[in-house]
Structure formats: C-alpha cells, structure tokens
Amino acid sequence: MLKKSLFIKPNIALEGRRNDAAPALTPCPQCRRRLTAGEKEENLQVCPLCGYHFRIGARKRIAMLADADSFRELDGDLTACDRLHFPQYEEKLDAARKASGEKEAVISGVCAIQETPCALFAMEADFMMGSMSPTVGEKITRLFEYAAANALPVIGVTVSGGARVQEGILSLMQMAKTSAAVRRHSDAGLFYGVLLTHPTTGGVTASFAMEGDVILAEPGALIGFAGPRVIEQTLRQKLPQGFQKAEFLLKKGFVDAIVPRQRQKEVVGELLRLHSENGLARGKEA
C-alpha cells in the first residue's frame, strides 16, 4: 500500500534552508565517496579513502612546495596573444584568464624548498588545459636561462593537454626551444627535477616534461604523447589496461618514483639538498 507521505508537497522554503546549511559535497571520481571542501583541504585535495589526487591550480601547487613567503614570480607580465588570428581564439583566451585568474598556462619564479634555493615553474590546467603556447615556451626557456646564469636547480610541475592548436607551428617550435634551454642548464652541471601530474600529454611530454634528471609522478597521473583512444584507433588494437598511467610507466622505467602529494615537498627538498651538496663538492674539487 502506498504511503500518504508520498503525495505530500515538500516545503520548498524549508528544503532550501536545509540545502544552504548543508556543506557542499564533491564525489571522488574513483571511490565515489562524497567529500566536504574541508576534508579535501585538510588532505591537500587528496581523497582520504582511496588516495585519488584531485587536480589543483598552479599557485596552490607552488604554495605546497615552496617555503612560506619565499616565492618570487618572474616574467609574470608575459601573456598569451592571438598571433595567427585564429577564429574565436581571443574569446577562448578571455575565458581562460577568467577561469584561472592567470595570464598564461604556466607560472615561473624562484623560491626556496626546504631552505634550498631553486627555480620553479608550475603549469595551470584551468588555462586551456595547460596547453603550450609560444608564451609558455618563452617563460620556461627564460626560467632555465635565469637558473643557469644564477647556478640554480630547476623544479618543474607539469599538467598539459599538449601544444596549443590555435598557435600552430609556433607552439610546436617550443618543444625544441625549451629542450635546448634544458640542455644548456644541464651542461652547466645543474639539477632539473620534474613532477608529472594528471594529465601530462602531447608536446609537453615530448619535450621538457621528460627531460629531467629525476622524474617524479603523482599517483594515477596519465602520462603520454597521444591519448589512449587515438593510439587504439591508429594501431587498431586493444592496449593494456592503464598503460599510460604513472604506475605502468614506473614499471617500464619512464618514471623514477611515484610520490603522493603529502610527501612531495619532503622528497623534492631531499633531492635538491642531495644535488646541491654534490654540486658544491664538484666545485671544490675543480
């Protein structure tokens, strides 16, 4: 027998007050647990149940890694522009600036991580999925040149969908440009460490993202050149489950370690100390 309560009209005013009072909940994409904003913040945007790493912005990433009040931004005035007059690109740039609060898809500067000075860049997913434009390539190149001139190690945090199609070959040219800057920095005997986050793909993966002396990755990060669907359609065969995830790449030797977000500052700091001490020792021997 049907209950009479099924046909009672809900009190909309009371319902609205209850919803306003209740904290907003975000379902974890992996385990479906519903998390409050407070829970996510306390766990550095990581699900406390399954360890899923939510995507975070570049400035929050920098705040997590850099020592308090130590970050000084470089080339913050450089911004994306519509060089090729690509249809609707200006509108997309305006939307990206509003969504991210940034002028471009990468933030670069100098800081200290666990008291070791370094240069640091972090890519911004909310700016056109961290796509690499000529301005992104210029900022990263300038950072490596600054680091080489000032004998600083570089730490990079990547997240990207690849080269920005709206800037065509000019974007693709950044692969060679940034790679040359990484090489000059390496030839100066300086350390470059990379942290790959979800996703790191396309021209970024095929250039500076995979050129570090030590390559770290967040758990579950998708890392590759082309997406899995594109590869399957091209090869016309089924690929292994999770073949582009960080865990698979670790087994194949493309990634040196998978580091959860809670330990990233500690691990990066240790790497910087280790290579700084080695660099000082080499200098004294010379």
GILINFEN-V355401 format. One record per pair of residues at least 24 apart in sequence whose ideal C-beta (glycine too) atoms are under 7 Angstrom apart, sorted by the first residue. I is the first residue (numbers start at 1). J is the second residue. D is the distance in Angstrom with one decimal. If there is no record, write none. Layout:
I J D
I J D
This chain:
28 52 5.2
44 261 4.7
44 262 6.0
46 261 5.3
51 219 6.0
51 260 6.8
52 220 6.8
53 198 6.9
53 218 5.1
53 219 6.0
53 220 6.3
53 261 5.9
55 125 5.5
55 198 6.6
57 124 6.2
57 126 6.3
58 107 4.7
58 122 4.0
58 123 6.2
58 124 4.0
59 107 6.6
61 122 4.6
61 157 5.4
62 107 6.5
62 120 6.5
62 122 5.3
64 265 6.4
65 113 5.7
65 120 6.8
65 264 6.6
65 265 5.4
65 268 6.3
66 111 3.9
66 112 6.8
66 113 6.0
66 120 6.5
67 111 6.7
67 112 4.5
67 113 6.5
67 114 6.9
67 115 6.6
70 111 4.5
70 112 4.3
71 109 5.5
71 111 4.1
72 109 5.2
72 110 5.3
72 111 6.9
73 107 6.5
73 109 4.1
74 108 5.4
74 109 4.8
74 110 6.7
74 143 6.5
74 146 6.5
75 108 6.1
75 139 5.1
75 142 5.6
78 103 6.9
78 104 6.4
78 135 5.4
78 138 6.4
78 139 5.7
79 103 3.9
79 104 5.9
79 135 6.6
80 104 5.3
80 133 5.3
80 135 5.1
83 167 5.9
83 170 6.2
84 167 6.2
84 168 5.9
86 166 4.2
89 166 4.4
92 128 6.7
96 127 4.6
96 128 4.8
99 126 4.9
100 124 5.2
100 126 3.8
100 127 4.3
102 127 5.4
104 135 5.1
104 136 5.9
104 139 6.7
105 130 4.9
105 131 6.0
105 133 6.9
105 136 5.3
106 136 4.9
106 139 5.4
106 140 6.3
108 139 5.0
108 140 6.7
108 143 4.3
110 152 6.8
113 155 6.8
113 265 6.6
113 268 5.6
113 269 5.1
113 272 5.8
114 265 6.7
114 269 2.9
116 269 6.4
116 272 4.0
116 273 5.6
116 276 5.7
117 152 6.1
118 152 5.6
118 153 4.8
118 154 6.7
118 155 5.5
118 272 5.8
119 143 5.3
119 146 6.3
119 147 4.0
119 152 4.9
119 154 4.7
120 155 5.0
121 156 5.1
122 157 4.2
123 157 6.5
123 158 5.4
123 159 4.9
123 160 5.7
125 159 4.7
128 164 6.5
129 160 6.9
129 161 3.8
130 159 4.6
130 160 3.8
130 161 6.4
131 160 6.3
131 161 5.4
131 162 6.4
131 163 6.7
131 164 3.9
132 160 6.2
132 162 6.8
132 163 5.0
132 164 6.0
132 171 5.7
132 174 5.4
132 203 5.6
132 204 5.4
133 164 4.4
133 167 5.2
133 171 5.6
134 167 6.0
134 170 4.8
134 171 6.4
134 174 6.1
136 174 6.7
137 174 2.8
137 177 5.2
137 178 5.4
140 178 5.1
140 208 6.3
141 177 5.6
141 178 5.6
141 181 4.3
144 181 3.9
144 182 6.0
144 185 4.6
145 181 6.1
147 185 5.9
147 190 6.5
148 184 5.8
148 185 4.7
148 188 4.8
148 190 6.5
151 190 6.6
152 190 7.0
153 190 5.7
153 191 4.0
153 192 6.8
153 272 5.8
153 275 6.1
154 185 6.4
154 192 4.7
155 193 5.1
155 268 5.9
156 194 5.0
156 208 6.7
157 195 4.7
157 197 6.4
158 194 6.5
158 196 5.5
158 197 6.5
158 200 4.6
158 204 5.8
158 209 4.5
159 197 4.7
159 198 6.9
159 199 6.8
159 200 6.1
160 200 5.8
160 201 6.4
160 202 6.5
160 204 4.0
161 199 7.0
161 201 5.9
161 202 6.1
162 201 5.4
162 202 1.8
162 203 5.0
162 204 6.2
163 202 5.8
163 203 3.9
172 203 6.2
175 203 5.0
175 206 6.0
175 207 4.0
178 207 5.3
178 208 4.4
179 207 5.0
179 208 6.4
179 211 6.3
182 208 5.5
182 211 4.8
189 279 6.5
189 282 6.7
191 275 3.8
193 268 6.4
193 271 5.4
195 264 6.6
196 221 5.5
196 223 5.3
196 246 6.9
197 221 5.5
198 222 5.4
201 225 6.7
201 227 6.7
214 256 5.2
214 271 5.8
215 255 5.4
215 256 5.1
216 256 6.5
216 257 5.4
216 259 5.0
216 267 6.9
217 246 3.8
217 255 4.8
217 258 5.3
218 246 6.7
218 261 6.5
219 246 6.4
219 258 5.6
219 260 6.0
220 245 6.0
220 246 6.4
221 245 7.0
221 246 4.4
223 249 5.6
